[in-house]
Amino acid sequence: MDKDALAELFASAALGAPENAVGFVMWRVVHRYVREIDQALAPLDLTHLQFQTLALAGWLNRTGGPVTQSGLAAAGDVHPIQVSQLLKTLEGKGFVARARRTEGDRANRVEVTNAGAAVLRAAMPLAVEVQHRIFGDEGLPGSTLLNTLLRLDNA
């Protein structure tokens, strides 16, 4: 395809420029956020995905009810195999423990260990700082940006 045909394609079928496309801008912002979270959490031996999985497990564990791998996958909208791999890594680091709920039950219960709670205690302020640095007040609870994203997530 020649440059004139490409120019026509973008003039007629696109929004004019990549920065006019919400998906493109979100893609860039998400990747920046993940890079910065990864950098902030590196001293704690956590990646963004490990942190998100551990934080979600902690959030779900806070009520004392059973938390399963499939429940984590559903709550985080993450593929169950990816959750399994993340839990294996977190278990190897001593941050979570997986145990059978009852004999014959196929679902493993996921529990945050004391070491996991300690690393979460150290990681959460770092994640909040990155979020605030990138999103400012628009990342705070009740903000227009957060409310819009929540509405889109629940649509």
Backbone as ProteinMPNN parsed JSONL, in Angstrom:
{"seq_chain_A": "MDKDALAELFASAALGAPENAVGFVMWRVVHRYVREIDQALAPLDLTHLQFQTLALAGWLNRTGGPVTQSGLAAAGDVHPIQVSQLLKTLEGKGFVARARRTEGDRANRVEVTNAGAAVLRAAMPLAVEVQHRIFGDEGLPGSTLLNTLLRLDNA", "coords_chain_A": {"N_chain_A": [[0.86, -1.174, 0.0], [0.63, 2.191, -0.868], [1.887, 5.416, 0.315], [-0.035, 7.445, -0.035], [-2.418, 6.004, -0.157], [-2.399, 4.919, 2.383], [-2.573, 7.283, 3.873], [-5.128, 8.115, 3.098], [-6.626, 5.983, 4.115], [-6.305, 6.356, 6.914], [-7.414, 8.887, 7.126], [-10.055, 8.472, 6.421], [-11.075, 6.185, 7.737], [-10.275, 6.197, 10.35], [-9.783, 7.988, 13.451], [-8.346, 10.186, 12.843], [-5.851, 10.623, 14.151], [-3.569, 8.742, 16.177], [-3.642, 9.641, 18.875], [-6.23, 10.476, 19.156], [-7.753, 8.296, 19.577], [-9.373, 6.482, 21.956], [-8.785, 3.851, 22.779], [-6.083, 3.517, 21.961], [-4.777, 5.497, 23.503], [-5.45, 4.622, 26.098], [-4.129, 2.15, 26.066], [-1.438, 2.997, 25.973], [-1.294, 4.438, 28.415], [-1.92, 2.438, 30.3], [0.247, 0.691, 29.902], [2.348, 2.379, 30.671], [1.657, 2.775, 33.364], [1.874, 0.117, 34.353], [4.626, -0.343, 33.88], [5.754, 1.556, 35.633], [4.721, 0.736, 38.111], [5.86, -1.821, 38.253], [8.577, -1.063, 38.455], [8.524, 0.317, 40.913], [7.8, -1.728, 42.669], [9.793, -3.596, 42.42], [11.985, -3.744, 44.348], [10.7, -5.198, 46.322], [10.452, -7.653, 45.303], [8.269, -8.149, 43.655], [6.018, -8.21, 40.897], [3.795, -6.204, 38.878], [1.524, -7.796, 38.163], [1.764, -9.902, 40.011], [1.5, -8.472, 42.385], [-1.137, -7.439, 42.042], [-2.604, -9.82, 42.063], [-1.987, -10.867, 44.592], [-2.936, -8.752, 46.199], [-5.664, -8.821, 45.549], [-6.305, -11.377, 46.472], [-5.825, -10.936, 49.183], [-7.781, -8.966, 49.674], [-10.142, -10.426, 49.204], [-9.788, -12.392, 51.143], [-10.135, -10.993, 53.481], [-12.629, -11.141, 54.695], [-12.726, -13.611, 55.733], [-13.965, -15.689, 54.489], [-14.013, -18.533, 52.202], [-11.547, -18.471, 49.697], [-10.968, -19.134, 46.402], [-8.924, -20.36, 43.689], [-10.285, -20.217, 41.224], [-12.21, -18.369, 41.954], [-10.616, -16.117, 42.392], [-9.695, -15.719, 39.771], [-12.102, -15.084, 38.474], [-12.906, -12.761, 39.896], [-10.817, -11.022, 39.292], [-10.945, -10.95, 36.586], [-9.197, -12.508, 35.027], [-7.449, -14.964, 33.183], [-7.858, -18.328, 34.245], [-5.61, -20.061, 34.097], [-3.468, -18.288, 34.041], [-3.781, -17.141, 36.566], [-3.265, -19.391, 38.109], [-0.536, -19.797, 37.524], [0.535, -17.41, 38.546], [-0.149, -17.698, 41.26], [1.379, -19.928, 41.878], [3.943, -18.85, 41.699], [3.758, -16.863, 43.71], [3.295, -18.507, 45.883], [5.703, -19.879, 45.976], [7.322, -17.824, 46.846], [6.451, -17.605, 49.367], [4.251, -16.03, 49.946], [1.576, -16.679, 49.622], [-0.577, -19.416, 50.509], [-1.766, -22.535, 49.439], [-4.401, -24.731, 49.936], [-6.314, -27.746, 50.165], [-9.813, -27.508, 50.569], [-11.732, -29.311, 51.7], [-11.79, -32.873, 52.096], [-11.957, -34.442, 49.002], [-12.883, -32.187, 47.779], [-12.37, -30.275, 44.963], [-11.473, -27.699, 44.662], [-8.885, -25.501, 45.451], [-8.141, -23.739, 48.381], [-7.128, -20.413, 48.786], [-4.863, -18.667, 50.649], [-3.585, -15.738, 52.161], [-0.386, -15.446, 53.443], [1.436, -14.662, 56.507], [3.839, -13.486, 55.692], [3.046, -12.671, 53.16], [1.096, -10.768, 53.83], [2.743, -8.912, 55.052], [4.381, -8.079, 52.917], [2.42, -6.972, 51.296], [1.64, -4.851, 52.923], [3.888, -3.25, 52.705], [3.936, -2.839, 49.94], [1.533, -1.629, 49.118], [1.429, 1.249, 49.735], [3.367, 2.096, 47.897], [2.228, 1.435, 45.426], [-0.043, 3.06, 45.514], [1.185, 5.545, 45.498], [2.362, 5.594, 42.935], [0.029, 5.452, 41.408], [-1.158, 7.891, 42.147], [0.791, 9.678, 41.238], [0.633, 9.3, 38.458], [-2.131, 9.632, 37.792], [-3.075, 11.681, 39.383], [-5.428, 13.69, 41.163], [-7.56, 12.656, 39.784], [-7.419, 9.967, 40.038], [-8.39, 9.352, 42.484], [-10.752, 7.959, 44.883], [-14.136, 8.379, 43.963], [-13.636, 10.217, 41.962], [-14.092, 11.724, 38.701], [-12.796, 10.382, 36.545], [-12.227, 7.81, 37.667], [-14.838, 6.981, 38.334], [-15.975, 6.901, 35.761], [-14.41, 4.877, 34.573], [-15.117, 2.728, 36.243], [-17.842, 2.537, 35.61], [-17.656, 1.765, 32.919], [-16.329, -0.655, 33.249], [-18.253, -2.152, 34.516], [-20.202, -2.357, 32.642]], "CA_chain_A": [[0.0, 0.0, 0.0], [1.478, 3.382, -0.922], [1.657, 6.382, 1.392], [-1.294, 8.159, -0.26], [-3.499, 5.094, 0.228], [-2.383, 4.856, 3.854], [-3.102, 8.566, 4.361], [-6.578, 8.053, 2.869], [-7.161, 5.023, 5.078], [-6.385, 6.977, 8.234], [-8.309, 10.048, 7.053], [-11.453, 8.08, 6.248], [-11.528, 5.072, 8.583], [-9.777, 6.339, 11.721], [-10.175, 9.226, 14.123], [-7.442, 11.247, 12.43], [-4.514, 10.424, 14.718], [-3.647, 7.784, 17.288], [-4.009, 10.27, 20.151], [-7.671, 10.692, 19.183], [-8.393, 6.996, 19.806], [-9.363, 6.138, 23.378], [-8.085, 2.575, 22.959], [-4.642, 3.734, 21.842], [-4.319, 6.263, 24.665], [-5.54, 3.726, 27.257], [-3.055, 1.175, 25.92], [-0.189, 3.652, 26.381], [-1.369, 4.764, 29.842], [-1.835, 1.18, 31.053], [1.629, 0.203, 29.849], [3.161, 3.264, 31.522], [1.307, 2.456, 34.746], [2.464, -1.18, 34.687], [6.082, -0.16, 33.963], [6.104, 2.295, 36.851], [4.418, -0.132, 39.26], [6.919, -2.84, 38.264], [9.795, -0.434, 38.985], [8.337, 0.628, 42.334], [7.676, -2.955, 43.455], [10.957, -4.467, 42.204], [12.727, -4.032, 45.588], [9.927, -6.134, 47.134], [10.401, -8.892, 44.521], [6.912, -8.295, 43.13], [5.634, -7.546, 39.657], [2.447, -5.662, 38.921], [0.538, -8.888, 38.183], [1.865, -10.6, 41.297], [0.903, -7.578, 43.382], [-2.589, -7.404, 41.859], [-3.146, -11.114, 42.487], [-1.845, -10.929, 46.049], [-3.853, -7.767, 46.793], [-7.025, -9.328, 45.384], [-6.446, -12.491, 47.428], [-5.946, -10.319, 50.505], [-9.087, -8.316, 49.754], [-11.166, -11.46, 49.329], [-9.549, -13.106, 52.401], [-10.376, -10.146, 54.647], [-13.883, -11.503, 55.345], [-12.57, -14.94, 56.316], [-14.619, -16.709, 53.669], [-13.093, -19.277, 51.342], [-11.118, -17.861, 48.441], [-10.435, -20.174, 45.529], [-8.221, -19.928, 42.488], [-11.286, -19.826, 40.23], [-12.811, -17.137, 42.449], [-9.665, -15.044, 42.097], [-9.718, -15.501, 38.324], [-13.353, -14.397, 38.145], [-12.898, -11.424, 40.489], [-9.838, -10.196, 38.6], [-11.147, -11.085, 35.138], [-7.917, -13.025, 34.534], [-7.569, -16.374, 32.79], [-7.516, -19.216, 35.364], [-4.244, -20.595, 33.987], [-2.554, -17.226, 34.458], [-3.889, -17.051, 38.029], [-2.557, -20.553, 38.637], [0.901, -19.538, 37.416], [0.862, -16.35, 39.494], [-0.22, -18.26, 42.608], [2.544, -20.801, 42.048], [5.075, -17.958, 41.987], [3.546, -16.262, 45.037], [3.462, -19.581, 46.868], [7.148, -20.102, 46.06], [7.898, -16.719, 47.611], [5.902, -17.676, 50.718], [3.251, -14.981, 50.138], [0.272, -17.322, 49.713], [-0.601, -20.871, 50.717], [-2.953, -23.168, 48.839], [-4.733, -25.98, 50.627], [-7.635, -28.294, 49.855], [-10.821, -27.096, 51.558], [-12.184, -30.523, 52.377], [-11.464, -34.062, 51.322], [-12.803, -34.614, 47.843], [-13.15, -30.9, 47.149], [-11.357, -30.033, 43.94], [-11.026, -26.303, 44.694], [-7.899, -25.129, 46.45], [-8.35, -22.484, 49.105], [-5.951, -19.546, 48.695], [-4.752, -17.825, 51.84], [-2.42, -14.868, 52.246], [0.414, -15.78, 54.619], [1.949, -13.502, 57.239], [4.829, -12.842, 54.815], [2.279, -12.005, 52.115], [0.493, -9.569, 54.417], [3.824, -7.951, 55.282], [4.794, -7.48, 51.639], [1.309, -6.11, 50.882], [1.724, -3.637, 53.746], [4.96, -2.434, 52.131], [3.683, -2.569, 48.526], [0.352, -0.797, 48.85], [1.741, 2.683, 49.61], [4.121, 2.313, 46.66], [1.262, 1.399, 44.324], [-0.88, 4.262, 45.628], [2.018, 6.679, 45.09], [2.446, 5.558, 41.466], [-1.301, 5.811, 40.904], [-1.361, 9.326, 42.331], [1.729, 10.381, 40.366], [0.16, 9.233, 37.075], [-3.514, 10.073, 37.607], [-3.399, 12.834, 40.221], [-6.702, 13.601, 41.881], [-8.499, 11.88, 38.971], [-7.325, 8.573, 40.454], [-8.934, 9.206, 43.842], [-12.138, 7.479, 44.965], [-15.156, 9.387, 43.703], [-13.27, 11.118, 40.866], [-14.778, 11.525, 37.422], [-12.097, 9.336, 35.787], [-12.457, 6.505, 38.289], [-16.252, 6.628, 38.167], [-16.18, 6.535, 34.362], [-13.807, 3.559, 34.369], [-15.96, 1.749, 36.935], [-19.059, 2.362, 34.81], [-17.285, 0.986, 31.735], [-15.981, -2.007, 33.696], [-19.481, -2.848, 34.916], [-21.186, -2.335, 31.538]], "C_chain_A": [[0.907, 1.239, 0.0], [1.064, 4.388, 0.151], [0.357, 7.155, 1.212], [-2.486, 7.293, 0.15], [-3.561, 4.953, 1.742], [-2.95, 6.139, 4.452], [-4.624, 8.595, 4.217], [-7.253, 7.119, 3.871], [-7.342, 5.683, 6.444], [-7.302, 8.197, 8.246], [-9.771, 9.629, 7.022], [-11.952, 7.041, 7.25], [-11.099, 5.201, 10.038], [-10.263, 7.666, 12.298], [-9.207, 10.367, 13.839], [-6.025, 11.071, 12.907], [-4.633, 9.458, 15.888], [-4.091, 8.42, 18.603], [-5.486, 10.644, 20.237], [-8.446, 9.406, 19.474], [-8.249, 6.608, 21.276], [-8.569, 4.853, 23.621], [-6.579, 2.729, 22.899], [-4.102, 4.448, 23.072], [-4.364, 5.395, 25.92], [-4.408, 2.707, 27.234], [-1.736, 1.763, 26.399], [-0.18, 3.936, 27.889], [-1.234, 3.499, 30.687], [-0.409, 0.655, 31.05], [2.563, 1.083, 30.676], [2.917, 2.936, 32.996], [1.967, 1.151, 35.177], [3.981, -1.062, 34.811], [6.478, 0.505, 35.274], [5.801, 1.494, 38.111], [5.494, -1.21, 39.374], [8.208, -2.275, 38.852], [9.678, -0.178, 40.484], [8.339, -0.623, 43.197], [8.887, -3.886, 43.332], [11.755, -4.73, 43.487], [12.012, -5.027, 46.511], [9.798, -7.498, 46.447], [8.978, -9.202, 44.073], [6.809, -7.61, 41.777], [4.222, -6.997, 39.839], [1.41, -6.775, 39.013], [0.58, -9.676, 39.484], [1.222, -9.764, 42.396], [-0.619, -7.572, 43.272], [-3.235, -8.693, 42.354], [-3.104, -11.237, 44.003], [-2.816, -9.967, 46.733], [-5.303, -8.244, 46.681], [-7.279, -10.497, 46.329], [-6.613, -11.939, 48.844], [-7.308, -9.673, 50.705], [-10.189, -9.352, 49.967], [-11.019, -12.235, 50.641], [-9.977, -12.301, 53.633], [-11.663, -10.497, 55.381], [-13.81, -12.876, 55.997], [-13.245, -16.047, 55.539], [-13.622, -17.411, 52.774], [-12.811, -18.527, 50.04], [-10.479, -18.963, 47.618], [-9.715, -19.544, 44.344], [-9.216, -19.463, 41.428], [-12.006, -18.55, 40.661], [-11.918, -15.933, 42.208], [-9.682, -14.698, 40.615], [-10.965, -14.71, 37.93], [-13.341, -12.962, 38.663], [-11.943, -10.486, 39.768], [-9.983, -10.181, 37.099], [-9.839, -11.483, 34.453], [-8.113, -14.5, 34.21], [-7.113, -17.268, 33.943], [-6.099, -19.789, 35.291], [-3.227, -19.541, 34.404], [-2.592, -17.061, 35.972], [-3.136, -18.211, 38.673], [-1.051, -20.331, 38.618], [1.343, -18.461, 38.404], [0.85, -16.871, 40.928], [0.957, -19.188, 42.884], [3.778, -19.967, 42.396], [4.947, -17.353, 43.377], [3.709, -17.287, 46.148], [4.95, -19.871, 47.063], [7.861, -19.026, 46.863], [7.393, -16.711, 49.051], [4.812, -16.661, 50.993], [1.821, -15.505, 50.198], [0.476, -18.799, 50.004], [-1.882, -21.382, 50.082], [-3.156, -24.5, 49.535], [-6.11, -26.439, 50.183], [-8.601, -27.881, 50.962], [-11.29, -28.286, 52.379], [-11.782, -31.705, 51.521], [-12.463, -34.221, 50.18], [-13.148, -33.31, 47.139], [-12.02, -30.594, 46.181], [-10.79, -28.613, 44.008], [-10.013, -26.085, 45.81], [-8.289, -23.798, 47.076], [-7.036, -21.703, 49.032], [-5.95, -18.636, 49.908], [-3.48, -16.999, 51.768], [-1.69, -15.214, 53.545], [0.815, -14.497, 55.358], [2.987, -12.751, 56.405], [4.124, -12.092, 53.682], [1.636, -10.725, 52.614], [1.558, -8.494, 54.645], [4.264, -7.288, 53.982], [3.677, -6.6, 51.077], [1.35, -4.779, 51.633], [2.792, -2.69, 53.193], [4.635, -1.992, 50.708], [2.55, -1.581, 48.29], [0.67, 0.695, 48.79], [2.528, 3.012, 48.338], [3.18, 2.355, 45.461], [0.378, 2.64, 44.34], [-0.097, 5.49, 45.17], [2.146, 6.735, 43.571], [1.106, 5.981, 40.871], [-1.515, 7.313, 41.012], [-0.441, 10.132, 41.412], [1.208, 10.412, 38.918], [-1.201, 9.899, 36.899], [-3.89, 11.303, 38.43], [-4.712, 12.615, 40.952], [-7.748, 12.813, 41.097], [-8.439, 10.389, 39.297], [-7.893, 8.315, 41.835], [-10.355, 8.643, 43.808], [-13.116, 8.634, 44.78], [-14.839, 10.32, 42.544], [-14.03, 10.763, 39.59], [-14.125, 10.386, 36.635], [-12.389, 7.96, 36.364], [-13.913, 6.067, 38.131], [-16.568, 6.22, 36.735], [-15.617, 5.149, 34.088], [-14.629, 2.466, 35.055], [-17.246, 1.482, 36.16], [-18.765, 1.51, 33.581], [-16.976, -0.461, 32.102], [-17.219, -2.829, 34.031], [-20.535, -2.908, 33.814], [-21.362, -3.692, 30.916]], "O_chain_A": [[1.848, 1.316, 0.789], [0.033, 4.233, 0.805], [-0.297, 7.491, 2.2], [-3.448, 7.791, 0.734], [-4.646, 4.876, 2.32], [-3.713, 6.097, 5.417], [-5.325, 9.052, 5.12], [-8.317, 7.429, 4.406], [-8.406, 5.58, 7.054], [-7.904, 8.506, 9.274], [-10.633, 10.342, 7.535], [-13.139, 7.023, 7.575], [-11.515, 4.401, 10.876], [-11.064, 8.368, 11.682], [-9.241, 11.397, 14.513], [-5.083, 11.336, 12.16], [-5.687, 9.37, 16.518], [-4.838, 7.804, 19.365], [-5.946, 11.086, 21.289], [-9.67, 9.437, 19.602], [-7.138, 6.427, 21.774], [-7.776, 4.778, 24.56], [-5.865, 2.131, 23.704], [-3.078, 4.044, 23.623], [-3.43, 5.419, 26.722], [-3.797, 2.432, 28.267], [-0.997, 1.117, 27.142], [0.824, 3.702, 28.56], [-0.51, 3.493, 31.683], [0.093, 0.219, 32.087], [3.48, 0.57, 31.317], [3.861, 2.832, 33.779], [2.558, 1.085, 36.255], [4.569, -1.616, 35.74], [7.418, 0.075, 35.943], [6.554, 1.568, 39.082], [5.986, -1.482, 40.469], [8.861, -2.934, 39.661], [10.621, -0.425, 41.236], [8.822, -0.595, 44.329], [8.986, -4.865, 44.071], [12.172, -5.868, 43.698], [12.641, -5.628, 47.382], [9.116, -8.389, 46.952], [8.536, -10.35, 44.104], [7.426, -6.572, 41.538], [3.547, -7.291, 40.826], [0.51, -6.711, 39.851], [-0.464, -10.073, 40.002], [0.489, -10.286, 43.236], [-1.317, -7.687, 44.279], [-4.289, -8.661, 42.99], [-4.077, -11.664, 44.624], [-3.445, -10.322, 47.73], [-6.08, -8.085, 47.622], [-8.354, -10.594, 46.922], [-7.448, -12.422, 49.61], [-7.92, -9.808, 51.765], [-11.063, -9.171, 50.814], [-12.018, -12.691, 51.197], [-10.16, -12.869, 54.709], [-11.793, -10.192, 56.567], [-14.719, -13.267, 56.729], [-13.116, -17.22, 55.888], [-12.5, -16.935, 52.603], [-13.72, -18.023, 49.381], [-9.562, -19.644, 48.078], [-9.879, -18.361, 44.045], [-9.01, -18.423, 40.802], [-12.374, -17.735, 39.815], [-12.4, -14.855, 41.861], [-9.683, -13.523, 40.245], [-10.883, -13.77, 37.14], [-13.727, -12.043, 37.941], [-12.217, -9.293, 39.642], [-9.241, -9.487, 36.406], [-9.429, -10.892, 33.454], [-8.863, -15.197, 34.893], [-6.083, -16.995, 34.558], [-5.458, -19.979, 36.325], [-2.231, -19.863, 35.052], [-1.551, -16.864, 36.599], [-2.445, -18.024, 39.675], [-0.366, -20.643, 39.592], [2.398, -18.58, 39.026], [1.728, -16.533, 41.722], [1.472, -19.226, 44.002], [4.557, -20.332, 43.276], [5.914, -17.33, 44.138], [4.206, -16.969, 47.228], [5.401, -20.085, 48.188], [8.887, -19.29, 47.489], [7.848, -15.908, 49.865], [4.467, -16.437, 52.153], [0.946, -14.849, 50.763], [1.55, -19.356, 49.778], [-2.937, -20.754, 50.173], [-2.225, -25.288, 49.702], [-6.972, -25.621, 49.861], [-8.252, -27.9, 52.143], [-11.245, -28.262, 53.609], [-11.468, -31.544, 50.341], [-13.674, -34.14, 50.387], [-13.653, -33.329, 46.016], [-10.846, -30.651, 46.549], [-9.719, -28.358, 43.457], [-10.255, -26.44, 46.964], [-8.709, -22.864, 46.392], [-5.959, -22.275, 49.199], [-6.92, -17.921, 50.163], [-2.428, -17.493, 51.366], [-2.301, -15.27, 54.613], [0.561, -13.39, 54.883], [3.012, -11.521, 56.408], [4.554, -11.007, 53.29], [1.626, -9.713, 51.913], [1.299, -7.306, 54.451], [4.493, -6.08, 53.944], [3.96, -5.583, 50.444], [1.124, -3.719, 51.051], [2.618, -1.472, 53.214], [5.012, -0.892, 50.303], [2.609, -0.78, 47.357], [0.214, 1.362, 47.862], [2.366, 4.092, 47.771], [3.318, 3.209, 44.585], [0.085, 3.207, 43.288], [-0.656, 6.377, 44.525], [2.049, 7.812, 42.983], [1.063, 6.78, 39.936], [-2.0, 7.94, 40.071], [-0.852, 11.156, 40.867], [1.329, 11.429, 38.235], [-1.398, 10.655, 35.947], [-4.936, 11.905, 38.185], [-5.058, 11.49, 41.312], [-8.726, 12.346, 41.68], [-9.312, 9.629, 38.879], [-7.88, 7.179, 42.309], [-11.077, 8.824, 42.827], [-12.954, 9.71, 45.354], [-15.68, 11.138, 42.171], [-14.537, 9.652, 39.433], [-14.825, 9.517, 36.115], [-12.759, 7.044, 35.63], [-14.183, 4.905, 37.827], [-17.347, 5.292, 36.515], [-16.272, 4.331, 33.442], [-14.812, 1.387, 34.491], [-17.69, 0.338, 36.062], [-19.55, 0.625, 33.24], [-17.318, -1.382, 31.361], [-17.235, -4.047, 33.853], [-21.626, -3.442, 34.017], [-22.148, -3.846, 29.981]]}, "name": "protein", "num_of_chains": 1, "seq": "MDKDALAELFASAALGAPENAVGFVMWRVVHRYVREIDQALAPLDLTHLQFQTLALAGWLNRTGGPVTQSGLAAAGDVHPIQVSQLLKTLEGKGFVARARRTEGDRANRVEVTNAGAAVLRAAMPLAVEVQHRIFGDEGLPGSTLLNTLLRLDNA"}
